[in-house]
Amino acid sequence: MLRFLAWGAAGVIAVIAVALLVLFLFREQLTAFYLNPGEPFAAMTPPSAPDYENPDAWAALPGRADLADLSPPGMAPAVSDDAARVDVFFVHPTTYLSSASWNAPLDDEQSQRIMQVGVMGHQASAYNLAGRIYAPRYRQATLYSFMEPWDELAEPQGQLALDLAYQDVARAFETYIRLYNNGRPFILAAHSQGSLHLLRLLQDYMKRPDLLARMVAAYPAGMSVPASLFDTYLSHIPPCATPEQTGCLVSWNTFGPDGNPTVWFEQQRIWEGSQLVPVAGRALNCTNPLSWRTDGEPAGGDQHKGAIPYAGIESDEPLTRLADPQMLAFNVQCRDGIAYMDASPPDEFGELVIENDDYHVYDYNLFYGSIRENAALRAAAYLALQ
């Protein structure tokens, strides 16, 4: 399952796009040969654990300049750290594409570059109109952790790597609450691998009444959320049914008009407690990322608030342009747990489309303006109730 996200330069984008195509054409042979760490998880020494009391362990942190502070031209600027009344805890997706280890060292240059420019600049920044952003670095599981033939293995090593990654995220959240939160309301947001860990965080920590009462909303985008979780492991958090609802969860996975998510479902696992279990064959939650409803009705037109392409990223300040909302002529409709577009978006959103018309890499980019406005709307609705 390709769970990764934006690239630091136009040349890198082109190379990775070609690599993705080759990877999927010769998937079984190449993934086993190039991405598999080759040794059992227990045979490798994990990278050093991050110290979340050290600011260097955070990719975004209030009080310093980072790419999560960026705002696209034509959109309202980020709320200042001093003025913000809401926090955002953001968990980044997979940016570690190496077979050198099951878990990423925090000083891996390539994964950190992708995470900073691609993720902080194009995903985490979507929330800076709603609040100030805390985004921990963590020893993310390598991409192959999602591509193992789970059903053929007695003990998938990827689950062990993902559990280590989650333990970092949990410690980061505990440190955030202890050192930084000071009783403030917060938004929880993520993408892909980050969303997988966020869903477990919601199970482990949001059952605490004091924390749940301060949660504005959760945005675990790019990860399938079985509807049955709302009756079991997430019974304390309902799915968001309206754009301004608080204390709830939104989730979506984006596919084009020719989308076939069969492989997606076969590959995905979700945390239920401390175990990863399949999502295939289960009814899934889907929030329309334009209307922010779960009613299955299509949305489009003036509900498009602007999108951000990756193409042309050549600097540390990548939010230099928006795709014209008038060019975003597609509607989005949730069907069978997937947010389907009824037409392909502009070509500038086509370089990193995965097989089967899967727009996973663009889950944030295509709806950036809508996410930005909705997060601010939910934060304002929460504050109005206090």
C-alpha positions as a Markdown table, in Angstrom:
| # | Residue | x | y | z |
|---|---|---|---|---|
| 1 | Met | 0.0 | 0.0 | 0.0 |
| 2 | Leu | 1.7 | 3.1 | -1.2 |
| 3 | Arg | 1.3 | 5.6 | 1.7 |
| 4 | Phe | 3.4 | 8.6 | 0.9 |
| 5 | Leu | 3.2 | 12.0 | -0.1 |
| 6 | Ala | 4.8 | 14.9 | -1.6 |
| 7 | Trp | 8.2 | 15.6 | -3.0 |
| 8 | Gly | 10.8 | 18.4 | -2.5 |
| 9 | Ala | 11.6 | 19.2 | -6.1 |
| 10 | Ala | 10.0 | 18.8 | -9.5 |
| 11 | Gly | 12.7 | 16.5 | -10.7 |
| 12 | Val | 12.2 | 14.2 | -7.7 |
| 13 | Ile | 8.5 | 14.1 | -8.4 |
| 14 | Ala | 9.1 | 12.9 | -11.9 |
| 15 | Val | 11.5 | 10.2 | -10.8 |
| 16 | Ile | 9.3 | 8.9 | -8.1 |
| 17 | Ala | 6.2 | 8.9 | -10.4 |
| 18 | Val | 8.1 | 6.7 | -12.9 |
| 19 | Ala | 9.3 | 4.5 | -10.0 |
| 20 | Leu | 5.7 | 4.1 | -8.8 |
| 21 | Leu | 4.6 | 3.0 | -12.3 |
| 22 | Val | 7.4 | 0.4 | -12.5 |
| 23 | Leu | 6.7 | -0.7 | -9.0 |
| 24 | Phe | 3.1 | -1.5 | -9.7 |
| 25 | Leu | 3.8 | -3.1 | -13.1 |
| 26 | Phe | 6.3 | -5.5 | -11.5 |
| 27 | Arg | 5.0 | -5.3 | -8.0 |
| 28 | Glu | 5.7 | -8.7 | -6.4 |
| 29 | Gln | 9.2 | -9.0 | -7.8 |
| 30 | Leu | 10.4 | -5.5 | -7.1 |
| 31 | Thr | 8.8 | -5.0 | -3.7 |
| 32 | Ala | 10.4 | -8.2 | -2.4 |
| 33 | Phe | 13.7 | -7.3 | -3.9 |
| 34 | Tyr | 14.1 | -3.6 | -3.3 |
| 35 | Leu | 11.8 | -2.6 | -0.4 |
| 36 | Asn | 11.9 | -5.6 | 1.9 |
| 37 | Pro | 14.4 | -5.0 | 4.8 |
| 38 | Gly | 15.3 | -8.7 | 4.4 |
| 39 | Glu | 15.8 | -9.5 | 8.1 |
| 40 | Pro | 13.3 | -10.1 | 10.8 |
| 41 | Phe | 12.3 | -7.1 | 12.9 |
| 42 | Ala | 14.0 | -8.5 | 16.0 |
| 43 | Ala | 17.3 | -8.9 | 14.2 |
| 44 | Met | 17.6 | -5.2 | 13.6 |
| 45 | Thr | 18.4 | -2.6 | 16.2 |
| 46 | Pro | 15.8 | 0.1 | 16.1 |
| 47 | Pro | 16.9 | 3.7 | 15.5 |
| 48 | Ser | 17.3 | 5.9 | 18.6 |
| 49 | Ala | 14.0 | 6.9 | 20.2 |
| 50 | Pro | 13.0 | 10.6 | 19.9 |
| 51 | Asp | 13.0 | 12.8 | 23.0 |
| 52 | Tyr | 9.8 | 14.9 | 22.7 |
| 53 | Glu | 11.0 | 17.3 | 25.3 |
| 54 | Asn | 13.6 | 18.3 | 22.7 |
| 55 | Pro | 12.1 | 20.7 | 20.1 |
| 56 | Asp | 14.2 | 18.9 | 17.4 |
| 57 | Ala | 11.9 | 15.9 | 17.8 |
| 58 | Trp | 9.0 | 18.0 | 16.3 |
| 59 | Ala | 8.6 | 18.7 | 12.6 |
| 60 | Ala | 6.3 | 21.6 | 13.5 |
| 61 | Leu | 6.1 | 23.5 | 16.8 |
| 62 | Pro | 4.6 | 26.8 | 17.8 |
| 63 | Gly | 7.0 | 29.6 | 18.4 |
| 64 | Arg | 9.3 | 28.8 | 15.5 |
| 65 | Ala | 9.1 | 29.2 | 11.8 |
| 66 | Asp | 8.4 | 25.9 | 9.9 |
| 67 | Leu | 6.5 | 24.9 | 6.7 |
| 68 | Ala | 3.3 | 24.1 | 8.6 |
| 69 | Asp | 3.0 | 27.9 | 9.0 |
| 70 | Leu | 2.6 | 28.5 | 5.2 |
| 71 | Ser | -0.6 | 29.9 | 3.7 |
| 72 | Pro | -1.4 | 29.9 | 0.0 |
| 73 | Pro | -1.8 | 33.2 | -1.8 |
| 74 | Gly | -5.5 | 34.1 | -1.9 |
| 75 | Met | -6.4 | 32.3 | 1.3 |
| 76 | Ala | -6.7 | 33.7 | 4.8 |
| 77 | Pro | -3.3 | 33.8 | 6.6 |
| 78 | Ala | -2.5 | 31.4 | 9.4 |
| 79 | Val | -3.7 | 32.4 | 12.8 |
| 80 | Ser | -0.7 | 33.6 | 14.9 |
| 81 | Asp | 0.5 | 31.3 | 17.6 |
| 82 | Asp | -0.3 | 34.0 | 20.2 |
| 83 | Ala | -3.8 | 34.5 | 19.0 |
| 84 | Ala | -4.7 | 30.8 | 18.4 |
| 85 | Arg | -7.2 | 29.4 | 20.9 |
| 86 | Val | -7.0 | 25.8 | 19.5 |
| 87 | Asp | -4.1 | 23.4 | 19.0 |
| 88 | Val | -3.6 | 20.9 | 16.2 |
| 89 | Phe | -1.7 | 17.6 | 16.8 |
| 90 | Phe | -0.8 | 16.3 | 13.3 |
| 91 | Val | 0.7 | 12.9 | 12.6 |
| 92 | His | 2.6 | 12.7 | 9.3 |
| 93 | Pro | 2.3 | 9.8 | 6.8 |
| 94 | Thr | 4.9 | 7.5 | 5.4 |
| 95 | Thr | 7.9 | 9.2 | 3.8 |
| 96 | Tyr | 10.5 | 6.5 | 4.5 |
| 97 | Leu | 11.0 | 4.4 | 1.4 |
| 98 | Ser | 14.1 | 2.5 | 2.3 |
| 99 | Ser | 14.9 | -1.2 | 2.9 |
| 100 | Ala | 17.7 | -0.3 | 5.3 |
| 101 | Ser | 15.5 | -0.7 | 8.4 |
| 102 | Trp | 12.0 | -1.6 | 9.4 |
| 103 | Asn | 11.7 | 1.9 | 11.1 |
| 104 | Ala | 13.0 | 5.2 | 10.0 |
| 105 | Pro | 15.8 | 7.0 | 11.8 |
| 106 | Leu | 14.9 | 10.6 | 12.5 |
| 107 | Asp | 18.0 | 11.9 | 10.6 |
| 108 | Asp | 17.2 | 10.1 | 7.3 |
| 109 | Glu | 17.7 | 13.0 | 4.9 |
| 110 | Gln | 15.3 | 12.0 | 2.1 |
| 111 | Ser | 12.4 | 11.1 | 4.3 |
| 112 | Gln | 12.8 | 14.3 | 6.3 |
| 113 | Arg | 12.9 | 16.4 | 3.1 |
| 114 | Ile | 9.7 | 14.8 | 1.8 |
| 115 | Met | 8.0 | 15.2 | 5.1 |
| 116 | Gln | 9.0 | 18.9 | 5.5 |
| 117 | Val | 8.2 | 20.2 | 2.1 |
| 118 | Gly | 5.5 | 17.7 | 1.0 |
| 119 | Val | 3.7 | 17.0 | 4.2 |
| 120 | Met | 4.2 | 20.0 | 6.5 |
| 121 | Gly | 3.8 | 22.4 | 3.5 |
| 122 | His | 0.9 | 20.7 | 1.8 |
| 123 | Gln | -1.0 | 18.8 | 4.5 |
| 124 | Ala | -0.3 | 20.1 | 8.1 |
| 125 | Ser | -0.5 | 23.7 | 6.9 |
| 126 | Ala | -4.2 | 23.1 | 6.0 |
| 127 | Tyr | -5.0 | 23.4 | 9.7 |
| 128 | Asn | -3.1 | 26.6 | 10.5 |
| 129 | Leu | -6.2 | 28.7 | 10.1 |
| 130 | Ala | -7.8 | 26.7 | 12.9 |
| 131 | Gly | -5.0 | 26.6 | 15.3 |
| 132 | Arg | -1.3 | 26.3 | 16.1 |
| 133 | Ile | 0.3 | 23.1 | 14.9 |
| 134 | Tyr | 2.3 | 20.4 | 16.8 |
| 135 | Ala | 3.7 | 17.7 | 14.5 |
| 136 | Pro | 6.0 | 15.1 | 16.0 |
| 137 | Arg | 8.7 | 13.2 | 14.1 |
| 138 | Tyr | 8.5 | 9.5 | 14.8 |
| 139 | Arg | 10.2 | 6.3 | 13.8 |
| 140 | Gln | 7.7 | 5.6 | 11.1 |
| 141 | Ala | 7.4 | 2.1 | 9.7 |
| 142 | Thr | 9.0 | 1.7 | 6.3 |
| 143 | Leu | 6.8 | 1.5 | 3.2 |
| 144 | Tyr | 7.2 | -2.2 | 2.9 |
| 145 | Ser | 5.4 | -2.7 | 6.2 |
| 146 | Phe | 2.2 | -2.1 | 4.3 |
| 147 | Met | 3.2 | -4.4 | 1.3 |
| 148 | Glu | 4.0 | -7.6 | 3.1 |
| 149 | Pro | 2.0 | -10.6 | 2.1 |
| 150 | Trp | 0.2 | -10.6 | 5.5 |
| 151 | Asp | -1.9 | -13.6 | 4.9 |
| 152 | Glu | 1.1 | -15.8 | 4.0 |
| 153 | Leu | 3.1 | -15.0 | 7.2 |
| 154 | Ala | 2.8 | -16.4 | 10.6 |
| 155 | Glu | 4.1 | -13.2 | 12.1 |
| 156 | Pro | 4.1 | -10.2 | 9.8 |
| 157 | Gln | 7.1 | -8.1 | 10.6 |
| 158 | Gly | 5.4 | -4.9 | 9.4 |
| 159 | Gln | 3.0 | -5.1 | 12.4 |
| 160 | Leu | 6.0 | -5.0 | 14.7 |
| 161 | Ala | 7.4 | -2.0 | 12.9 |
| 162 | Leu | 4.0 | -0.2 | 13.0 |
| 163 | Asp | 3.6 | -0.9 | 16.7 |
| 164 | Leu | 7.0 | 0.7 | 17.4 |
| 165 | Ala | 6.0 | 3.7 | 15.3 |
| 166 | Tyr | 2.7 | 4.0 | 17.2 |
| 167 | Gln | 4.5 | 3.9 | 20.6 |
| 168 | Asp | 6.5 | 7.0 | 19.5 |
| 169 | Val | 3.2 | 8.8 | 18.4 |
| 170 | Ala | 1.6 | 7.9 | 21.8 |
| 171 | Arg | 4.7 | 9.3 | 23.7 |
| 172 | Ala | 4.6 | 12.4 | 21.6 |
| 173 | Phe | 0.9 | 13.0 | 22.4 |
| 174 | Glu | 1.5 | 12.4 | 26.1 |
| 175 | Thr | 4.4 | 14.9 | 26.0 |
| 176 | Tyr | 2.2 | 17.4 | 24.1 |
| 177 | Ile | -0.6 | 17.1 | 26.8 |
| 178 | Arg | 1.9 | 17.4 | 29.6 |
| 179 | Leu | 4.1 | 20.2 | 28.4 |
| 180 | Tyr | 2.2 | 22.2 | 25.8 |
| 181 | Asn | -1.6 | 21.8 | 26.0 |
| 182 | Asn | -2.4 | 23.6 | 29.2 |
| 183 | Gly | -6.1 | 22.5 | 29.0 |
| 184 | Arg | -6.7 | 23.9 | 25.5 |
| 185 | Pro | -9.0 | 22.4 | 22.9 |
| 186 | Phe | -7.3 | 20.5 | 20.1 |
| 187 | Ile | -7.8 | 19.0 | 16.6 |
| 188 | Leu | -6.3 | 15.6 | 15.9 |
| 189 | Ala | -5.3 | 15.2 | 12.2 |
| 190 | Ala | -3.2 | 12.9 | 10.0 |
| 191 | His | -2.7 | 11.2 | 6.7 |
| 192 | Ser | -2.1 | 7.5 | 5.7 |
| 193 | Gln | 0.3 | 5.8 | 8.2 |
| 194 | Gly | -0.2 | 8.8 | 10.4 |
| 195 | Ser | -4.0 | 8.2 | 10.3 |
| 196 | Leu | -3.5 | 4.5 | 11.2 |
| 197 | His | -1.7 | 5.6 | 14.4 |
| 198 | Leu | -4.2 | 8.4 | 15.1 |
| 199 | Leu | -7.0 | 5.9 | 15.0 |
| 200 | Arg | -5.3 | 3.9 | 17.7 |
| 201 | Leu | -4.6 | 7.0 | 19.7 |
| 202 | Leu | -8.3 | 7.8 | 19.6 |
| 203 | Gln | -9.0 | 4.3 | 21.1 |
| 204 | Asp | -6.3 | 4.6 | 23.7 |
| 205 | Tyr | -6.6 | 8.2 | 24.9 |
| 206 | Met | -9.9 | 9.7 | 24.0 |
| 207 | Lys | -11.8 | 7.5 | 26.4 |
| 208 | Arg | -10.5 | 9.8 | 29.0 |
| 209 | Pro | -13.4 | 12.3 | 29.6 |
| 210 | Asp | -11.0 | 15.2 | 30.2 |
| 211 | Leu | -9.3 | 14.7 | 26.8 |
| 212 | Leu | -12.4 | 13.8 | 24.8 |
| 213 | Ala | -14.1 | 17.0 | 26.1 |
| 214 | Arg | -11.3 | 19.1 | 24.6 |
| 215 | Met | -11.2 | 17.3 | 21.2 |
| 216 | Val | -12.7 | 19.6 | 18.5 |
| 217 | Ala | -12.6 | 16.9 | 15.8 |
| 218 | Ala | -10.4 | 14.1 | 14.4 |
| 219 | Tyr | -9.3 | 14.0 | 10.7 |
| 220 | Pro | -7.7 | 10.6 | 10.0 |
| 221 | Ala | -7.6 | 11.1 | 6.2 |
| 222 | Gly | -6.4 | 8.4 | 3.8 |
| 223 | Met | -7.1 | 5.4 | 6.0 |
| 224 | Ser | -10.2 | 3.2 | 5.9 |
| 225 | Val | -12.3 | 3.4 | 9.0 |
| 226 | Pro | -14.7 | 0.4 | 9.4 |
| 227 | Ala | -18.2 | 1.6 | 10.5 |
| 228 | Ser | -18.3 | -1.1 | 13.1 |
| 229 | Leu | -15.5 | 0.7 | 15.0 |
| 230 | Phe | -18.1 | 3.3 | 16.1 |
| 231 | Asp | -20.0 | 0.5 | 17.9 |
| 232 | Thr | -16.9 | -0.9 | 19.5 |
| 233 | Tyr | -13.4 | 0.6 | 19.8 |
| 234 | Leu | -14.6 | 4.1 | 18.9 |
| 235 | Ser | -18.0 | 4.0 | 20.5 |
| 236 | His | -17.0 | 7.2 | 22.3 |
| 237 | Ile | -16.5 | 9.1 | 19.0 |
| 238 | Pro | -19.3 | 9.4 | 16.4 |
| 239 | Pro | -18.7 | 10.0 | 12.7 |
| 240 | Cys | -19.2 | 13.7 | 11.8 |
| 241 | Ala | -22.5 | 14.1 | 10.0 |
| 242 | Thr | -22.5 | 17.9 | 9.5 |
| 243 | Pro | -19.8 | 20.5 | 8.7 |
| 244 | Glu | -19.8 | 22.2 | 12.1 |
| 245 | Gln | -20.2 | 19.1 | 14.3 |
| 246 | Thr | -17.6 | 18.7 | 17.0 |
| 247 | Gly | -16.2 | 15.8 | 19.1 |
| 248 | Cys | -16.5 | 13.6 | 16.0 |
| 249 | Leu | -14.4 | 12.0 | 13.3 |
| 250 | Val | -14.1 | 12.5 | 9.5 |
| 251 | Ser | -12.4 | 10.1 | 7.1 |
| 252 | Trp | -12.1 | 9.7 | 3.3 |
| 253 | Asn | -10.1 | 7.9 | 0.6 |
| 254 | Thr | -10.0 | 9.5 | -2.8 |
| 255 | Phe | -10.4 | 7.6 | -6.1 |
| 256 | Gly | -11.1 | 8.8 | -9.6 |
| 257 | Pro | -14.0 | 7.9 | -11.9 |
| 258 | Asp | -12.4 | 4.7 | -12.9 |
| 259 | Gly | -11.4 | 3.8 | -9.4 |
| 260 | Asn | -11.2 | 0.2 | -8.4 |
| 261 | Pro | -10.3 | 0.0 | -4.7 |
| 262 | Thr | -10.1 | -3.8 | -4.5 |
| 263 | Val | -6.4 | -3.9 | -4.0 |
| 264 | Trp | -6.6 | -1.0 | -1.5 |
| 265 | Phe | -9.1 | -3.0 | 0.7 |
| 266 | Glu | -7.0 | -6.2 | 0.4 |
| 267 | Gln | -3.9 | -4.3 | 1.7 |
| 268 | Gln | -5.3 | -2.2 | 4.4 |
| 269 | Arg | -5.3 | -3.2 | 8.1 |
| 270 | Ile | -6.6 | -1.2 | 11.0 |
| 271 | Trp | -5.7 | -1.1 | 14.7 |
| 272 | Glu | -8.3 | -2.7 | 16.9 |
| 273 | Gly | -6.7 | -2.3 | 20.2 |
| 274 | Ser | -3.1 | -3.5 | 19.7 |
| 275 | Gln | -3.9 | -5.8 | 16.8 |
| 276 | Leu | -4.0 | -5.0 | 13.1 |
| 277 | Val | -7.0 | -6.5 | 11.5 |
| 278 | Pro | -8.2 | -6.4 | 7.8 |
| 279 | Val | -10.7 | -3.9 | 6.5 |
| 280 | Ala | -11.7 | -6.0 | 3.4 |
| 281 | Gly | -15.4 | -6.9 | 3.3 |
| 282 | Arg | -16.4 | -4.4 | 6.0 |
| 283 | Ala | -18.6 | -1.3 | 5.6 |
| 284 | Leu | -16.5 | 1.8 | 5.8 |
| 285 | Asn | -17.1 | 5.4 | 7.0 |
| 286 | Cys | -16.7 | 8.1 | 4.3 |
| 287 | Thr | -17.0 | 11.8 | 4.8 |
| 288 | Asn | -17.4 | 13.9 | 1.7 |
| 289 | Pro | -14.4 | 16.3 | 1.8 |
| 290 | Leu | -16.4 | 19.0 | 0.1 |
| 291 | Ser | -19.8 | 18.9 | 1.9 |
| 292 | Trp | -18.5 | 17.3 | 5.1 |
| 293 | Arg | -21.5 | 15.0 | 5.3 |
| 294 | Thr | -22.0 | 11.3 | 5.3 |
| 295 | Asp | -25.3 | 11.2 | 3.5 |
| 296 | Gly | -23.9 | 9.9 | 0.2 |
| 297 | Glu | -25.0 | 12.9 | -1.8 |
| 298 | Pro | -22.6 | 14.3 | -4.4 |
| 299 | Ala | -20.9 | 17.7 | -3.8 |
| 300 | Gly | -19.0 | 20.1 | -6.0 |
| 301 | Gly | -19.3 | 23.4 | -7.7 |
| 302 | Asp | -18.8 | 26.3 | -5.3 |
| 303 | Gln | -18.0 | 23.8 | -2.5 |
| 304 | His | -14.5 | 23.6 | -4.0 |
| 305 | Lys | -12.4 | 26.1 | -2.1 |
| 306 | Gly | -9.1 | 25.6 | -3.8 |
| 307 | Ala | -6.5 | 22.9 | -4.4 |
| 308 | Ile | -2.7 | 22.8 | -4.3 |
| 309 | Pro | -0.7 | 20.8 | -6.8 |
| 310 | Tyr | 2.8 | 19.4 | -6.1 |
| 311 | Ala | 4.2 | 20.1 | -9.5 |
| 312 | Gly | 6.9 | 22.8 | -9.6 |
| 313 | Ile | 7.9 | 22.5 | -6.0 |
| 314 | Glu | 11.5 | 23.8 | -6.0 |
| 315 | Ser | 11.9 | 25.7 | -2.8 |
| 316 | Asp | 11.3 | 25.6 | 0.9 |
| 317 | Glu | 8.2 | 27.8 | 0.4 |
| 318 | Pro | 6.1 | 25.7 | -1.9 |
| 319 | Leu | 2.6 | 27.1 | -1.5 |
| 320 | Thr | 3.0 | 29.6 | -4.3 |
| 321 | Arg | -0.2 | 28.8 | -6.3 |
| 322 | Leu | -3.6 | 27.3 | -6.2 |
| 323 | Ala | -5.4 | 25.4 | -8.9 |
| 324 | Asp | -8.2 | 27.7 | -10.0 |
| 325 | Pro | -11.3 | 26.5 | -8.1 |
| 326 | Gln | -13.2 | 27.0 | -11.4 |
| 327 | Met | -11.0 | 24.2 | -12.9 |
| 328 | Leu | -12.1 | 21.8 | -10.3 |
| 329 | Ala | -15.1 | 20.7 | -12.2 |
| 330 | Phe | -15.5 | 17.3 | -10.6 |
| 331 | Asn | -18.1 | 16.3 | -8.1 |
| 332 | Val | -17.3 | 14.0 | -5.1 |
| 333 | Gln | -19.6 | 11.3 | -3.9 |
| 334 | Cys | -19.1 | 8.7 | -1.1 |
| 335 | Arg | -20.0 | 5.2 | -2.3 |
| 336 | Asp | -19.1 | 2.0 | -0.5 |
| 337 | Gly | -16.7 | 3.8 | 1.8 |
| 338 | Ile | -14.8 | 5.6 | -1.0 |
| 339 | Ala | -14.9 | 9.3 | -2.0 |
| 340 | Tyr | -15.2 | 9.0 | -5.8 |
| 341 | Met | -14.6 | 11.9 | -8.2 |
| 342 | Asp | -17.0 | 11.8 | -11.2 |
| 343 | Ala | -14.3 | 13.2 | -13.5 |
| 344 | Ser | -10.5 | 13.4 | -13.4 |
| 345 | Pro | -9.0 | 16.6 | -11.8 |
| 346 | Pro | -6.6 | 18.8 | -13.8 |
| 347 | Asp | -3.5 | 17.2 | -15.2 |
| 348 | Glu | -1.3 | 18.8 | -12.5 |
| 349 | Phe | -2.9 | 16.3 | -10.1 |
| 350 | Gly | -2.0 | 13.3 | -12.1 |
| 351 | Glu | 1.7 | 12.7 | -11.6 |
| 352 | Leu | 1.4 | 10.6 | -8.5 |
| 353 | Val | -1.9 | 8.7 | -9.1 |
| 354 | Ile | -1.5 | 5.1 | -8.1 |
| 355 | Glu | -2.9 | 2.2 | -10.0 |
| 356 | Asn | -6.7 | 1.7 | -10.2 |
| 357 | Asp | -7.2 | 5.5 | -10.3 |
| 358 | Asp | -6.2 | 5.8 | -6.7 |
| 359 | Tyr | -5.6 | 9.5 | -5.7 |
| 360 | His | -4.3 | 8.7 | -2.2 |
| 361 | Val | -1.3 | 10.9 | -2.6 |
| 362 | Tyr | -3.7 | 13.8 | -3.2 |
| 363 | Asp | -6.2 | 13.3 | -0.4 |
| 364 | Tyr | -5.2 | 16.7 | 1.0 |
| 365 | Asn | -4.1 | 18.5 | -2.1 |
| 366 | Leu | -7.4 | 18.2 | -4.0 |
| 367 | Phe | -9.5 | 19.4 | -1.0 |
| 368 | Tyr | -6.9 | 21.7 | 0.7 |
| 369 | Gly | -9.1 | 24.8 | 0.7 |
| 370 | Ser | -12.2 | 22.8 | 1.9 |
| 371 | Ile | -10.2 | 21.2 | 4.7 |
| 372 | Arg | -8.8 | 24.6 | 5.7 |
| 373 | Glu | -12.2 | 26.2 | 6.0 |
| 374 | Asn | -13.8 | 23.2 | 7.7 |
| 375 | Ala | -11.2 | 22.9 | 10.4 |
| 376 | Ala | -11.6 | 26.6 | 11.2 |
| 377 | Leu | -15.4 | 26.2 | 11.2 |
| 378 | Arg | -15.3 | 23.3 | 13.7 |
| 379 | Ala | -12.8 | 25.2 | 15.9 |
| 380 | Ala | -15.1 | 28.2 | 15.9 |
| 381 | Ala | -18.2 | 26.0 | 16.6 |
| 382 | Tyr | -16.4 | 24.4 | 19.5 |
| 383 | Leu | -15.3 | 27.7 | 21.0 |
| 384 | Ala | -18.8 | 29.1 | 20.7 |
| 385 | Leu | -20.1 | 26.3 | 22.9 |
| 386 | Gln | -17.7 | 27.0 | 25.8 |
